[in-house]
Amino acid sequence: MPARIKTGDDVIVLSGKDKGKTGTVLRVLPSEERLVVEGINIIKRHTRPRPPAEPGGVVEKPAPIHQSNVALVDPETKKATRVRTEVVDGKRVRVAVRSGKKID
């Protein structure tokens, strides 16, 4: 099964506390069916100081979000779209269902 959402894609959150926000995919965790999206699902991590380099404190970082809660942003309409794959010249490409535009 080809990946529908990849690192570097722009996505929009469909449900949860960040519903309606958009961001760029930083990491894909395929075994857990989750994505890490820039600026989405921010958590606070309390860290202990590790001398000599790292001071302690509260660090904010994005946590993984389930891939069913996000959708790819259509490059033409800037709205959420599903993704389908088509074979063009013997290569598999991702296509936005909403506009029919090629994503890759």
HUCOR-V412887 format. One record per residue. RES is the residue in one letter. PHI is phi in degrees with one decimal (none if undefined). Layout:
# HUCOR-V412887
RES;PHI
RES;PHI
This chain:
# HUCOR-V412887
M;none
P;-72.0
A;-72.8
R;-84.6
I;-123.3
K;-123.3
T;-60.3
G;96.5
D;-74.0
D;-90.7
V;-128.5
I;-120.5
V;-83.4
L;-94.0
S;-151.4
G;107.1
K;-68.2
D;-104.8
K;-55.3
G;94.2
K;-79.7
T;-118.3
G;-166.9
T;-101.9
V;-71.5
L;-92.0
R;-149.8
V;-116.9
L;-113.8
P;-64.6
S;-69.3
E;-100.4
E;56.7
R;-130.4
L;-131.5
V;-106.3
V;-115.9
E;-62.0
G;80.1
I;-116.6
N;56.2
I;-75.0
I;-119.4
K;-106.9
R;-115.3
H;-86.8
T;-114.3
R;-88.5
P;-64.8
R;-119.7
P;-65.7
P;-93.1
A;-88.3
E;-102.7
P;-80.7
G;-83.5
G;145.8
V;-102.1
V;-112.1
E;-97.0
K;-149.2
P;-76.6
A;-100.7
P;-64.4
I;-126.5
H;-67.6
Q;-67.1
S;-75.1
N;-93.2
V;-128.9
A;-137.1
L;-67.1
V;-87.6
D;-64.6
P;-65.1
E;-94.3
T;-95.8
K;60.4
K;-115.9
A;-66.1
T;-144.4
R;-86.7
V;-125.1
R;-127.4
T;-111.1
E;-131.7
V;-99.9
V;-123.3
D;55.0
G;79.2
K;-115.3
R;-86.9
V;-124.5
R;-89.6
V;-130.3
A;-74.9
V;-68.6
R;-62.2
S;-111.0
G;83.0
K;-80.5
K;-73.2
I;-91.7
D;-84.4
